[in-house]
């Protein structure tokens, strides 16, 4: 009986192997198991470690040590040779042993390299057990340790070797360094916590349950990431213990909800920075939207728009600026929009409740006006994929949530030029807000503007997030011209915002300041939804998240000028403003050296939006440094954790949103 069943099993496995082989050939992929001897060069190896006998995850067995039996198997280790061959006879003998009392007991021998296993002895044992869907197989493992390099895969592997000492599990394997620390935080463990046997068993059971839902989502196709990667993306929205309360159908739905983000996780450049409005992109081609013409799309004629604010306009200048933007949107769009605003909505469960309620009441567009609300935005996007969800932040890699911010550095470049032109000794102060995306670019743009009009200019940098009274400190040191935080809204001109001049009597006179014109942004964004621009961007950027980063050319950023500016300086401002707006002047297209002496630009290079947004260095004419996380005042740390230029190096917390 066992022999007959073994023959039937071989026939099934052969069909699976032939199908796998044909599919991979059609797709132009390698159809056989990979061969470690062909992948590995001795120069790439720093050592070999005997790991002993382990339970090896079947899904991580990808090849053989040598090329001897390569053509006998498809890439999924299913057989390719005819049933009347000696190979098939031995395969069926092993299968019969597996079905009998004896079973397959002898461990295979294999090598592990970068989390993948290559079989030296026992290929047919692997094939037989894989044909029955066995999750693991015992094997004697020799780990191949690669030499350290800056290659992200090597860095991720060194992270894995450190985490393996705490978990003892090969299944906890990530494709990016730093991921295990996030998993520890998501599970409620301390960073150096060593897992107990019960915790390992609990996690493996959960991961297996989750992986089965993943396979349904992919239809059996190969995952673009590791199962642990995918679980970590899922844990951005859900909690690990929720796995046990979800039925298989409910879990599959939750995986489908975050599937766009899982696919995005595998993309090397997951964020598309949109620097122009749809009006700018089509102003040279006034014909109807091409995407809409082709698909005969029907776009809305009315939108329900919701604003969610962390604070209220009376206590927060930031919210006041966005609230003015909301009022501007209502005034310009009139009856085409119905607008509702929520205030004092705290991140976490309170924000989730407000956003879910808004969606249930018919919200079609949700603007969350501060970065800490990103966690609630992600959950809203996962549950209501038809709602257009936006968060006022930068560089957030989530497919269902678009982010928006402004290129304030363009205005900083012009105020730097003002400071350089008016400073007699060239010593100019700058008070930066927080070391978050875009802020180093603003500091550098200001410094380059100052150098444009005063080659001797040097910038004394201080941080509001380190010393709350940095402005007074600089004034006390005799610095006459100081760049303070930007004016939040155009109705706040009577205070010491932007570029200020310190008078001998100690008063501060505001000369010029960039400001965010959120109303212009909101109107243009809503119009793009009406015209189909939103959907067209979805079509173009299907595999990437979208980050709107508009500047002076779209009027999302503008300048407020004091009447006290000298006439010549005011004329210079108009020349620079026109040049920056029409693109003939680019603040960073000039000779630039950073503080470490590195040549960042020879004067001919155009920095990409991504390079500018993610600057984490300062020009050599800046005296000061980017503060470390431990130097920050406690009130600034949550924002820097979310948006900091070094956020990936900050140890994750057990509470709060996980990036």
Beta strands, then each sheet from edge to edge (+ up, - down):
strand 1: 34-35
strand 2: 45-57
strand 3: 61-64
strand 4: 108-113
strand 5: 116-121
strand 6: 136-146
strand 7: 271-274
strand 8: 303-308
strand 9: 337-342
strand 10: 365-368
strand 11: 388-391
strand 12: 401-406
strand 13: 427-432
strand 14: 458-463
strand 15: 481-483
strand 16: 499-502
strand 17: 508-516
strand 18: 545-550
strand 19: 557-561
strand 20: 591-593
strand 21: 599-602
strand 22: 622-623
sheet 1: 1+ 3+ 5+ 4- 6- 2+
sheet 2: 7+ 18+ 12+ 11+ 10+ 8+ 9+
sheet 3: 19+ 17- 16+ 15- 13- 14- 22-
sheet 4: 20+ 21-
end
